[in-house]
Amino acid sequence: MSAKENLWAKRFEDVLAIDEIKRRADRPARPLLCLEKDTIEHACFRIESELREVFVTTSRAAEILQKFIEHAYSHSLSRYSDVPKFLGQCYDGLADIEPYFPHILTGPAGTGKTQLGQALIRILPLASTIQPDTYHPAIPLIAVRHVAIKTTKSLPGVLQTLVRSAHTSGVSGSRSAASIDACARWQYICGTSLLIADELQFISQSSNASTRIAQVLLGLSYLLVPTVFIGNYSLIHRLRKRPQEERQSEVYCQ
């Protein structure tokens, strides 16, 4: 790998076009065989399971997916411009840059928000490794990270899911700033260029949901990675009650 080669950005070049996005995102229905041999209950289960797997990429869905991919591509172009800069920030710490405004993918229950997020994961390159030069070992190369806020409803718990086990000690304490910095550094080392946080409705069920949602969303925004939050309308209503500095984001309705 040459010093000026940007393999971090190159991995996105094949998935920027709408036609390729649709091709990778689509999941056609498959025939269900031998349903007559199943019990009614199990046949219904198989049909429901298969229907959940079907995904037809509409023009609007493709445009939303393209927008997210372009953000990931732009992030890799700017943050990984060359190998010396990458290694310098790995050793010296991340440059003092402004966090990204998060995107919120919202809509009524059952409209396919989670399926759109899964389609985005299918489109983007699979995790691999990269060796920046002959003096360093291979390191992970991860285009997108996905975290489901289902069982981990606090910011420290979410951060721990985004780092390898060897780094969990750096994010398990009570110092939020240090935990976020450790997690942000690991995402940078791994080349993470997009973060998807789903199942946010599980936070919104608690009595102090507004504060907890704000803590999780703001904390993830400070990982310095383009972020897509997926949640229903109740999430938006709760966020609108927060102070102005916590309400700035770009919203997409599905």
C-alpha positions in Angstrom: 0.0 0.0 0.0 1.5 3.3 -1.0 1.6 6.3 1.3 -0.8 8.3 -0.8 -3.2 5.5 -1.6 -6.6 5.8 0.1 -8.0 2.3 0.3 -10.4 3.5 3.0 -12.3 5.6 0.4 -11.8 3.3 -2.5 -14.0 0.6 -0.9 -17.1 2.8 -1.4 -16.5 3.7 -5.1 -18.4 0.6 -6.4 -21.5 1.4 -4.4 -22.2 5.0 -5.1 -24.4 4.5 -8.2 -28.2 4.1 -7.7 -28.4 1.0 -10.0 -25.7 -0.8 -7.9 -27.4 0.3 -4.7 -30.7 -1.2 -5.8 -29.0 -4.4 -7.0 -27.3 -5.0 -3.7 -30.2 -3.9 -1.5 -33.0 -5.9 -3.2 -34.1 -9.1 -1.7 -36.7 -10.9 -3.8 -39.3 -13.3 -2.4 -38.3 -17.0 -2.5 -40.7 -19.8 -3.0 -41.9 -21.6 0.2 -42.0 -25.3 -0.5 -44.0 -28.1 1.3 -46.1 -25.7 3.3 -48.9 -28.4 3.2 -46.7 -30.6 5.3 -46.4 -28.1 8.1 -48.8 -27.4 10.9 -50.8 -24.2 10.5 -48.8 -22.5 13.2 -45.4 -23.4 11.7 -46.6 -22.5 8.1 -47.7 -19.1 9.3 -44.3 -18.7 11.0 -42.4 -19.5 7.8 -44.5 -17.1 5.8 -44.0 -14.3 8.2 -40.3 -14.9 8.5 -39.9 -15.0 4.7 -42.0 -11.8 4.2 -39.6 -10.0 6.7 -36.7 -10.9 4.4 -38.2 -9.4 1.3 -37.0 -5.9 0.4 -37.8 -4.0 -2.8 -35.7 -0.9 -3.2 -37.9 2.0 -4.2 -36.5 5.1 -5.9 -36.9 7.1 -2.6 -35.2 4.3 -0.6 -32.3 4.2 -3.0 -31.9 8.0 -2.7 -31.8 7.8 1.1 -29.3 4.9 1.0 -27.1 6.8 -1.5 -27.1 9.8 0.8 -25.8 7.7 3.7 -23.2 6.0 1.5 -22.0 9.4 0.2 -21.5 10.6 3.8 -19.4 7.5 4.5 -17.4 8.0 1.4 -16.8 11.7 2.1 -15.7 10.7 5.7 -13.1 8.3 4.4 -11.8 10.8 1.8 -11.2 13.5 4.4 -10.2 11.5 7.5 -7.9 9.0 5.7 -6.3 11.1 3.1 -3.0 9.3 3.3 -1.2 6.7 5.5 1.2 9.1 7.4 -1.8 11.2 8.5 -3.7 8.0 9.6 -0.8 6.6 11.6 -0.1 10.0 13.1 -3.7 10.2 14.5 -3.5 6.6 15.7 -0.5 7.4 17.8 -1.1 11.1 18.8 -4.9 11.1 19.1 -7.6 12.4 16.9 -7.5 15.9 15.5 -9.8 18.4 17.2 -12.7 18.4 14.6 -16.4 19.1 14.9 -18.7 16.1 15.2 -21.1 15.3 12.4 -24.8 16.3 12.6 -26.6 12.9 13.0 -29.3 11.6 10.6 -32.5 10.2 12.0 -34.5 7.7 9.9 -38.0 7.8 11.3 -41.6 6.8 10.4 -44.5 4.9 11.8 -44.0 1.4 13.1 -43.9 -1.3 10.4 -42.8 1.0 7.5 -39.5 -0.7 7.0 -37.0 1.5 8.9 -35.0 -1.3 10.3 -35.1 -3.1 6.9 -33.7 0.0 5.3 -30.8 0.0 7.8 -30.2 -3.7 7.1 -30.2 -3.0 3.3 -27.5 -0.3 4.0 -25.4 -2.9 5.7 -25.8 -5.3 2.8 -24.7 -2.7 0.3 -21.5 -1.6 2.1 -18.3 -3.6 1.9 -17.7 -6.5 4.2 -15.3 -6.2 7.1 -11.7 -7.0 6.1 -8.2 -6.0 7.1 -5.6 -3.5 5.9 -1.9 -3.2 6.4 -0.9 0.5 6.3 2.8 -0.2 5.8 5.5 -2.8 6.3 6.2 -1.7 9.9 2.7 -2.2 11.2 0.5 -5.4 11.4 -2.8 -5.7 9.6 -5.7 -3.9 11.3 -9.5 -4.2 10.9 -11.2 -2.4 8.1 -14.9 -2.0 8.9 -17.1 0.2 6.7 -20.2 0.2 8.9 -21.0 -0.6 12.6 -24.5 -1.5 13.7 -25.7 -1.4 17.3 -29.2 -2.3 18.4 -30.3 -0.4 21.5 -32.3 -3.2 22.8 -30.5 -4.6 25.8 -27.9 -1.9 26.2 -29.9 1.1 27.1 -27.1 3.3 28.6 -24.3 5.1 26.8 -21.5 3.1 28.5 -23.2 -0.1 27.5 -23.6 1.0 23.9 -19.9 2.1 23.8 -18.8 -1.2 25.0 -20.5 -3.0 22.1 -18.5 -0.9 19.7 -15.0 -1.8 20.9 -13.1 -5.1 21.0 -12.9 -6.9 24.3 -9.3 -5.8 24.8 -10.5 -2.2 24.9 -13.6 -2.5 27.1 -11.7 -1.4 30.2 -11.2 2.0 28.5 -15.0 2.6 28.2 -16.4 0.9 31.3 -15.7 3.7 33.8 -17.9 6.6 34.8 -15.8 9.3 32.9 -18.0 9.8 29.9 -15.6 12.0 28.0 -12.7 9.5 28.4 -15.0 6.6 27.4 -16.2 8.4 24.2 -12.6 9.4 23.3 -11.4 5.7 23.6 -14.3 4.5 21.5 -13.8 7.2 18.9 -10.2 6.3 18.6 -11.0 2.6 18.1 -13.6 3.5 15.4 -10.9 5.6 13.6 -8.3 2.8 13.8 -10.9 0.4 12.3 -11.8 2.7 9.5 -15.4 2.9 10.6 -17.1 5.4 8.3 -20.8 4.9 9.2 -22.6 4.0 12.4 -26.2 2.8 12.6 -28.0 2.8 15.9 -31.4 1.0 15.8 -34.1 -0.1 18.2 -34.1 3.3 19.9 -37.8 2.8 20.9 -36.6 0.6 23.8 -35.0 3.7 25.4 -38.1 5.8 24.9 -40.2 3.4 27.2 -38.5 4.5 30.5 -39.6 7.3 32.7 -36.4 9.3 32.2 -36.4 8.5 28.5 -35.8 12.0 27.2 -32.6 12.5 29.2 -31.3 9.0 28.4 -32.0 9.2 24.7 -30.2 12.6 24.6 -27.2 11.1 26.4 -26.9 8.1 24.0 -27.5 10.2 20.8 -25.1 12.9 21.8 -22.5 10.4 23.0 -22.6 8.5 19.7 -22.4 11.8 17.7 -19.1 12.6 19.4 -17.5 9.4 18.0 -16.7 11.6 15.0 -18.3 9.1 12.6 -21.4 9.8 10.4 -24.3 8.4 12.3 -27.8 7.2 11.4 -30.3 6.8 14.2 -33.4 4.7 13.5 -36.5 5.3 15.6 -40.2 5.9 15.5 -42.1 9.2 15.8 -42.1 9.1 19.6 -38.3 9.5 19.5 -38.7 12.7 17.5 -41.4 14.1 19.8 -39.2 13.5 22.9 -36.2 15.1 21.2 -38.2 18.2 20.3 -38.6 18.8 24.0 -34.8 18.9 24.6 -32.7 22.2 24.5 -32.0 23.6 21.1 -28.3 22.4 21.0 -29.5 18.8 21.3 -32.1 19.1 18.5 -30.0 19.7 15.5 -30.1 16.8 13.1 -31.2 15.8 9.6 -34.4 13.8 9.5 -35.4 11.3 6.9 -38.9 9.8 6.9 -39.5 6.3 5.6 
